[in-house]
Amino acid sequence: MAFDSGLHAEPRTIVKIGAKDASALVDANDAPDLKEWGNKAGTLCVEWFPKIAALLPSVGFAAPKEVTLYFDPKMKGVAHALGGKITISAAFVRAHPDDFGMVVHELTHVVQSYPPGGPGWLVEGIADYIRIVHFEPKAPRPKLDAAKASYKDAYKTTAMFLEWIELHHTAGVVVKMNAALRGGAYKDELWSSLTGKTVDELWALFMKSLQP
Ligand SMILES: [Zn+2]
């Protein structure tokens, strides 16, 4: 194969899943063994696109309706989303074939469509909030170490913090933070104006709630 002139190369095929309202273009050409996995992930995206859009609405915003899933044979790490394209490490999928939660996390980034400038910990926290609260609510969660953990740890730590705020302090914060981030209007003061507490005060209350 190394000496193939290209004349006999297989044509690249992109599998389109879904329809006008929500679709996924699956490009497994560079990792053909992941074709079937890619189709499953694409079907999942078609199902979750409207759900995530409904969970993260904002005035005047129309969520994207199409996502491309590309499997990168050389990529290290897990995956990233840029614009409407999710690039996924083929090696990661081979090692973690059950990790569809990762796809929902990345698809949330596509729906977020935030301009640059918002705090990364909150952007990642909201993506994992959608993942762990809505997509895989029964999956085991990390045990937080009050001495070391911070809301700025992002990902599941921030997601669990957001869930606690929603359930035990002020409902609707995720939707409002989402709208602020999307509008490029996030400020730390928003926590106080929405909840009556600073983010540090909220974190202290959350940590206290975890004490036996
Ligand atoms: Zn992310």
Boltz pocket constraint, residues with backbone or C-beta under 6 A from the ligand:
constraints:
  - pocket:
      binder: B
      contacts: [[A, 105], [A, 106], [A, 109], [A, 123], [A, 124], [A, 127]]
      max_distance: 6.0
